[in-house]
Amino acid sequence: ANDHQLFQKLPEIDIAKAMRASIQVDLMRGAGGDPRTLSFNLSFQYGDPDKTLAVTKDLANMFLTSNRQDRVDRASRTTEFLSGEAERVRKELESLEAQIAAFKSQGASPESAAAAGGGLLGMEADLRNVEREYRLAVNESRSLEVDLAAARRGVMAPGAVATSGPNQAEQALERARTELAGSRAIYSENHPDVRALLRR
């Protein structure tokens, strides 16, 4: 109100009330047919059309900047968590590899090797599981780092003009990339699912 010289004849507390009464925000879920999406209609009513337009642009920029900053914060926290998980799984992987190498290097007799074979198979299965978890965590971390960089680029400086978000094709591409990263963490590059996702 002060920036645009609105409701100047009113006491300060009434200026705040008048601004609140003049701003309307309607939230809408399921925009574009996707129930996970959320959009909003923002309107501002005032007697001067030029000031109304200027205030509406400022309000929209404030909403978008706040939303993008929230996304940056969430992506930063998630990236930090996944990096920690990747490091934890990497250490577990190294430990299992060392145990398997030590077991194989022991000159065990055929009888003891047969008895311990189940243990070795179990360790190798654990190793494969940990390797898969590690690849998945690394892929998720990389995907989030890309999202984080994009979100950081999208945070607007004060006075910037609002821009539209990603279109449906870009959203579909990002979903396909995330799905591909998840499949690569489980399957080899020659697996039919991975090849189909690469084509998509």
Residue pairs with C-beta under 8 A, 6 or more apart in sequence:
1 7
1 15
1 16
1 18
1 19
3 58
4 51
4 54
4 55
4 58
5 51
6 15
6 18
6 19
6 46
6 51
6 55
7 14
7 15
7 18
7 19
8 15
10 18
22 44
22 45
22 46
23 42
23 43
23 44
23 59
24 41
24 42
24 43
24 44
24 45
25 40
25 41
25 42
26 40
26 41
27 38
27 39
27 40
28 38
28 39
28 40
28 41
29 35
29 37
29 38
30 37
31 37
31 38
31 39
32 168
40 63
42 56
42 59
42 60
42 63
43 56
44 52
44 55
44 56
44 59
45 52
46 52
46 55
57 161
57 162
60 162
61 156
61 158
61 159
61 160
61 161
61 162
64 156
64 162
65 155
65 156
65 160
68 151
68 154
68 155
68 156
69 155
71 147
71 151
71 154
72 148
72 151
72 152
72 155
75 144
75 147
75 148
75 151
76 148
78 144
79 141
79 144
79 145
79 148
82 137
82 140
82 141
82 144
83 141
85 137
86 134
86 137
86 138
86 141
89 130
89 133
89 134
89 137
90 134
92 130
93 127
93 130
93 131
93 134
96 123
96 126
96 127
96 130
97 127
99 123
100 120
100 123
100 124
100 127
103 116
103 119
103 120
103 123
104 120
108 116
132 185
132 186
135 184
135 185
136 182
136 185
136 186
138 185
139 181
139 182
139 184
139 185
140 181
140 182
142 181
143 177
143 178
143 181
154 163
156 162
156 163
166 174
176 197
176 200
179 197
180 194
180 197
180 198
183 191
183 193
183 194
183 197
184 194
187 193
187 194
188 194
189 195
